[in-house]
């Protein structure tokens, strides 16, 4: 049984419409999956920050309650400052082991630790009451170039 040319034309048009619908659905699916991936990333970062904040709060509460319970005075609490072990000679980049006495955000030559692997080792070394790094943008005048230059300073405090 042969199809007439009009029927063949209708079948071709229907096939093209179905192909365009399938292509449109594939494009929509790709867009939705990209959006979902972004949503998962944001949710993961949000939960990580929330759990870190809760852990910090629990740590601070245990510090205060420990001081109160450690003495007979219920008003025995004061300011608490994170003070991890600190290597005054600078971070020893040759020591890749977890060593609590090798913690510093500067190398022995005074430069900041910028290598991601060394930063990971340095953070791992600060597992006894670590203090967070504070990076401050500072604009200073350079007399050699006679221009203002942006500098990023690494501190362990931020004074207001």
Rosetta constraint file for C-alpha pairs under 8 A:
AtomPair CA 3 CA 7 HARMONIC 6.17 0.50
AtomPair CA 3 CA 8 HARMONIC 6.41 0.50
AtomPair CA 4 CA 8 HARMONIC 6.33 0.50
AtomPair CA 5 CA 9 HARMONIC 6.16 0.50
AtomPair CA 6 CA 10 HARMONIC 6.37 0.50
AtomPair CA 7 CA 11 HARMONIC 6.23 0.50
AtomPair CA 8 CA 12 HARMONIC 6.24 0.50
AtomPair CA 9 CA 13 HARMONIC 6.27 0.50
AtomPair CA 10 CA 14 HARMONIC 6.17 0.50
AtomPair CA 11 CA 15 HARMONIC 6.07 0.50
AtomPair CA 12 CA 16 HARMONIC 6.21 0.50
AtomPair CA 13 CA 17 HARMONIC 6.21 0.50
AtomPair CA 14 CA 18 HARMONIC 6.17 0.50
AtomPair CA 15 CA 19 HARMONIC 6.11 0.50
AtomPair CA 16 CA 20 HARMONIC 6.14 0.50
AtomPair CA 17 CA 21 HARMONIC 6.22 0.50
AtomPair CA 18 CA 22 HARMONIC 6.22 0.50
AtomPair CA 19 CA 23 HARMONIC 6.16 0.50
AtomPair CA 20 CA 24 HARMONIC 6.06 0.50
AtomPair CA 21 CA 25 HARMONIC 6.18 0.50
AtomPair CA 22 CA 26 HARMONIC 6.23 0.50
AtomPair CA 23 CA 27 HARMONIC 6.32 0.50
AtomPair CA 24 CA 28 HARMONIC 6.22 0.50
AtomPair CA 25 CA 29 HARMONIC 6.07 0.50
AtomPair CA 26 CA 30 HARMONIC 6.26 0.50
AtomPair CA 27 CA 31 HARMONIC 6.33 0.50
AtomPair CA 28 CA 32 HARMONIC 6.20 0.50
AtomPair CA 29 CA 33 HARMONIC 6.09 0.50
AtomPair CA 30 CA 34 HARMONIC 6.20 0.50
AtomPair CA 31 CA 35 HARMONIC 6.26 0.50
AtomPair CA 32 CA 36 HARMONIC 6.10 0.50
AtomPair CA 33 CA 37 HARMONIC 6.18 0.50
AtomPair CA 34 CA 38 HARMONIC 6.42 0.50
AtomPair CA 35 CA 39 HARMONIC 6.24 0.50
AtomPair CA 36 CA 40 HARMONIC 6.18 0.50
AtomPair CA 37 CA 41 HARMONIC 6.32 0.50
AtomPair CA 38 CA 42 HARMONIC 6.26 0.50
AtomPair CA 39 CA 43 HARMONIC 6.07 0.50
AtomPair CA 40 CA 44 HARMONIC 6.04 0.50
AtomPair CA 41 CA 45 HARMONIC 6.23 0.50
AtomPair CA 42 CA 46 HARMONIC 6.06 0.50
AtomPair CA 43 CA 47 HARMONIC 6.13 0.50
AtomPair CA 44 CA 48 HARMONIC 6.12 0.50
AtomPair CA 45 CA 49 HARMONIC 6.18 0.50
AtomPair CA 46 CA 50 HARMONIC 6.12 0.50
AtomPair CA 47 CA 51 HARMONIC 6.03 0.50
AtomPair CA 48 CA 52 HARMONIC 6.11 0.50
AtomPair CA 49 CA 53 HARMONIC 6.13 0.50
AtomPair CA 50 CA 54 HARMONIC 6.19 0.50
AtomPair CA 51 CA 55 HARMONIC 6.04 0.50
AtomPair CA 52 CA 56 HARMONIC 6.14 0.50
AtomPair CA 53 CA 57 HARMONIC 6.16 0.50
AtomPair CA 54 CA 58 HARMONIC 6.12 0.50
AtomPair CA 55 CA 59 HARMONIC 6.08 0.50
AtomPair CA 56 CA 60 HARMONIC 6.18 0.50
AtomPair CA 57 CA 61 HARMONIC 6.11 0.50
AtomPair CA 58 CA 62 HARMONIC 6.07 0.50
AtomPair CA 59 CA 63 HARMONIC 6.22 0.50
AtomPair CA 60 CA 64 HARMONIC 6.38 0.50
AtomPair CA 61 CA 65 HARMONIC 6.04 0.50
AtomPair CA 62 CA 66 HARMONIC 5.71 0.50
AtomPair CA 63 CA 67 HARMONIC 6.38 0.50
AtomPair CA 63 CA 80 HARMONIC 7.89 0.50
AtomPair CA 64 CA 68 HARMONIC 6.37 0.50
AtomPair CA 64 CA 77 HARMONIC 5.93 0.50
AtomPair CA 64 CA 78 HARMONIC 7.88 0.50
AtomPair CA 65 CA 69 HARMONIC 6.02 0.50
AtomPair CA 66 CA 70 HARMONIC 5.81 0.50
AtomPair CA 67 CA 71 HARMONIC 6.71 0.50
AtomPair CA 67 CA 76 HARMONIC 6.32 0.50
AtomPair CA 67 CA 77 HARMONIC 6.12 0.50
AtomPair CA 68 CA 72 HARMONIC 7.34 0.50
AtomPair CA 68 CA 73 HARMONIC 6.48 0.50
AtomPair CA 68 CA 74 HARMONIC 5.20 0.50
AtomPair CA 68 CA 75 HARMONIC 6.67 0.50
AtomPair CA 68 CA 76 HARMONIC 5.30 0.50
AtomPair CA 68 CA 77 HARMONIC 6.40 0.50
AtomPair CA 69 CA 74 HARMONIC 7.37 0.50
AtomPair CA 71 CA 76 HARMONIC 7.26 0.50
AtomPair CA 82 CA 129 HARMONIC 5.65 0.50
AtomPair CA 82 CA 130 HARMONIC 5.98 0.50
AtomPair CA 82 CA 131 HARMONIC 5.07 0.50
AtomPair CA 83 CA 129 HARMONIC 6.10 0.50
AtomPair CA 83 CA 130 HARMONIC 6.38 0.50
AtomPair CA 83 CA 131 HARMONIC 6.12 0.50
AtomPair CA 84 CA 126 HARMONIC 6.34 0.50
AtomPair CA 84 CA 127 HARMONIC 7.88 0.50
AtomPair CA 84 CA 128 HARMONIC 5.74 0.50
AtomPair CA 84 CA 129 HARMONIC 5.08 0.50
AtomPair CA 84 CA 130 HARMONIC 4.81 0.50
AtomPair CA 84 CA 131 HARMONIC 6.29 0.50
AtomPair CA 85 CA 100 HARMONIC 6.43 0.50
AtomPair CA 85 CA 101 HARMONIC 5.68 0.50
AtomPair CA 85 CA 102 HARMONIC 7.76 0.50
AtomPair CA 85 CA 103 HARMONIC 6.61 0.50
AtomPair CA 85 CA 126 HARMONIC 7.24 0.50
AtomPair CA 85 CA 128 HARMONIC 7.30 0.50
AtomPair CA 86 CA 101 HARMONIC 6.19 0.50
AtomPair CA 86 CA 102 HARMONIC 6.69 0.50
AtomPair CA 86 CA 103 HARMONIC 5.12 0.50
AtomPair CA 86 CA 104 HARMONIC 5.92 0.50
AtomPair CA 87 CA 91 HARMONIC 6.60 0.50
AtomPair CA 87 CA 101 HARMONIC 6.06 0.50
AtomPair CA 87 CA 102 HARMONIC 5.43 0.50
AtomPair CA 87 CA 103 HARMONIC 5.53 0.50
AtomPair CA 87 CA 104 HARMONIC 5.82 0.50
AtomPair CA 88 CA 104 HARMONIC 7.48 0.50
AtomPair CA 89 CA 107 HARMONIC 7.93 0.50
AtomPair CA 89 CA 108 HARMONIC 5.63 0.50
AtomPair CA 90 CA 102 HARMONIC 7.91 0.50
AtomPair CA 90 CA 103 HARMONIC 7.60 0.50
AtomPair CA 90 CA 104 HARMONIC 5.52 0.50
AtomPair CA 90 CA 105 HARMONIC 7.38 0.50
AtomPair CA 90 CA 106 HARMONIC 5.39 0.50
AtomPair CA 90 CA 107 HARMONIC 4.63 0.50
AtomPair CA 90 CA 108 HARMONIC 4.24 0.50
AtomPair CA 90 CA 109 HARMONIC 7.66 0.50
AtomPair CA 90 CA 110 HARMONIC 7.35 0.50
AtomPair CA 91 CA 102 HARMONIC 5.88 0.50
AtomPair CA 91 CA 103 HARMONIC 5.80 0.50
AtomPair CA 91 CA 104 HARMONIC 4.87 0.50
AtomPair CA 91 CA 105 HARMONIC 6.62 0.50
AtomPair CA 91 CA 106 HARMONIC 5.94 0.50
AtomPair CA 91 CA 107 HARMONIC 4.81 0.50
AtomPair CA 91 CA 108 HARMONIC 6.32 0.50
AtomPair CA 91 CA 113 HARMONIC 7.91 0.50
AtomPair CA 91 CA 122 HARMONIC 7.57 0.50
AtomPair CA 92 CA 102 HARMONIC 6.50 0.50
AtomPair CA 92 CA 107 HARMONIC 6.80 0.50
AtomPair CA 92 CA 108 HARMONIC 7.22 0.50
AtomPair CA 93 CA 107 HARMONIC 7.55 0.50
AtomPair CA 93 CA 118 HARMONIC 6.73 0.50
AtomPair CA 96 CA 118 HARMONIC 7.88 0.50
AtomPair CA 96 CA 121 HARMONIC 6.49 0.50
AtomPair CA 97 CA 121 HARMONIC 7.46 0.50
AtomPair CA 98 CA 121 HARMONIC 6.93 0.50
AtomPair CA 98 CA 124 HARMONIC 6.41 0.50
AtomPair CA 98 CA 125 HARMONIC 5.27 0.50
AtomPair CA 99 CA 103 HARMONIC 7.90 0.50
AtomPair CA 99 CA 125 HARMONIC 5.36 0.50
AtomPair CA 100 CA 125 HARMONIC 4.68 0.50
AtomPair CA 100 CA 126 HARMONIC 5.96 0.50
AtomPair CA 100 CA 127 HARMONIC 7.08 0.50
AtomPair CA 100 CA 128 HARMONIC 7.35 0.50
AtomPair CA 101 CA 125 HARMONIC 7.41 0.50
AtomPair CA 102 CA 122 HARMONIC 7.37 0.50
AtomPair CA 102 CA 125 HARMONIC 6.51 0.50
AtomPair CA 103 CA 122 HARMONIC 5.64 0.50
AtomPair CA 103 CA 123 HARMONIC 7.66 0.50
AtomPair CA 103 CA 125 HARMONIC 5.89 0.50
AtomPair CA 103 CA 126 HARMONIC 6.24 0.50
AtomPair CA 104 CA 122 HARMONIC 7.02 0.50
AtomPair CA 105 CA 112 HARMONIC 5.91 0.50
AtomPair CA 105 CA 113 HARMONIC 5.68 0.50
AtomPair CA 105 CA 122 HARMONIC 7.51 0.50
AtomPair CA 105 CA 133 HARMONIC 7.92 0.50
AtomPair CA 105 CA 154 HARMONIC 7.62 0.50
AtomPair CA 106 CA 110 HARMONIC 5.52 0.50
AtomPair CA 106 CA 111 HARMONIC 5.43 0.50
AtomPair CA 106 CA 112 HARMONIC 4.36 0.50
AtomPair CA 106 CA 113 HARMONIC 5.51 0.50
AtomPair CA 107 CA 111 HARMONIC 5.46 0.50
AtomPair CA 107 CA 112 HARMONIC 6.07 0.50
AtomPair CA 107 CA 113 HARMONIC 6.12 0.50
AtomPair CA 112 CA 154 HARMONIC 7.53 0.50
AtomPair CA 113 CA 118 HARMONIC 6.90 0.50
AtomPair CA 113 CA 119 HARMONIC 6.42 0.50
AtomPair CA 114 CA 118 HARMONIC 7.44 0.50
AtomPair CA 114 CA 119 HARMONIC 6.79 0.50
AtomPair CA 115 CA 119 HARMONIC 6.16 0.50
AtomPair CA 116 CA 120 HARMONIC 6.18 0.50
AtomPair CA 117 CA 121 HARMONIC 6.40 0.50
AtomPair CA 118 CA 122 HARMONIC 6.01 0.50
AtomPair CA 119 CA 123 HARMONIC 6.06 0.50
AtomPair CA 120 CA 124 HARMONIC 6.09 0.50
AtomPair CA 121 CA 125 HARMONIC 6.20 0.50
AtomPair CA 122 CA 126 HARMONIC 6.70 0.50
AtomPair CA 123 CA 127 HARMONIC 7.56 0.50
AtomPair CA 126 CA 130 HARMONIC 5.17 0.50
AtomPair CA 131 CA 156 HARMONIC 7.07 0.50
AtomPair CA 132 CA 156 HARMONIC 6.69 0.50
AtomPair CA 133 CA 154 HARMONIC 6.83 0.50
AtomPair CA 133 CA 155 HARMONIC 6.29 0.50
AtomPair CA 133 CA 156 HARMONIC 5.36 0.50
AtomPair CA 133 CA 157 HARMONIC 7.92 0.50
AtomPair CA 134 CA 154 HARMONIC 5.85 0.50
AtomPair CA 134 CA 155 HARMONIC 5.11 0.50
AtomPair CA 134 CA 156 HARMONIC 5.45 0.50
AtomPair CA 134 CA 157 HARMONIC 6.35 0.50
AtomPair CA 134 CA 158 HARMONIC 7.08 0.50
AtomPair CA 135 CA 152 HARMONIC 6.36 0.50
AtomPair CA 135 CA 153 HARMONIC 5.59 0.50
AtomPair CA 135 CA 154 HARMONIC 4.67 0.50
AtomPair CA 135 CA 155 HARMONIC 6.15 0.50
AtomPair CA 136 CA 152 HARMONIC 5.57 0.50
AtomPair CA 136 CA 153 HARMONIC 5.21 0.50
AtomPair CA 136 CA 154 HARMONIC 6.49 0.50
AtomPair CA 136 CA 155 HARMONIC 7.33 0.50
AtomPair CA 136 CA 158 HARMONIC 7.99 0.50
AtomPair CA 137 CA 150 HARMONIC 6.86 0.50
AtomPair CA 137 CA 151 HARMONIC 5.86 0.50
AtomPair CA 137 CA 152 HARMONIC 4.65 0.50
AtomPair CA 137 CA 153 HARMONIC 6.47 0.50
AtomPair CA 138 CA 150 HARMONIC 5.82 0.50
AtomPair CA 138 CA 151 HARMONIC 5.09 0.50
AtomPair CA 138 CA 152 HARMONIC 6.01 0.50
AtomPair CA 138 CA 153 HARMONIC 7.05 0.50
AtomPair CA 139 CA 148 HARMONIC 6.35 0.50
AtomPair CA 139 CA 149 HARMONIC 5.52 0.50
AtomPair CA 139 CA 150 HARMONIC 4.50 0.50
AtomPair CA 139 CA 151 HARMONIC 5.93 0.50
AtomPair CA 140 CA 148 HARMONIC 5.46 0.50
AtomPair CA 140 CA 149 HARMONIC 5.52 0.50
AtomPair CA 140 CA 150 HARMONIC 6.50 0.50
AtomPair CA 140 CA 151 HARMONIC 7.12 0.50
AtomPair CA 141 CA 146 HARMONIC 7.01 0.50
AtomPair CA 141 CA 147 HARMONIC 5.82 0.50
AtomPair CA 141 CA 148 HARMONIC 4.28 0.50
AtomPair CA 141 CA 149 HARMONIC 6.18 0.50
AtomPair CA 142 CA 146 HARMONIC 5.58 0.50
AtomPair CA 142 CA 147 HARMONIC 5.60 0.50
AtomPair CA 142 CA 148 HARMONIC 5.95 0.50
AtomPair CA 142 CA 149 HARMONIC 6.65 0.50
AtomPair CA 143 CA 147 HARMONIC 7.04 0.50
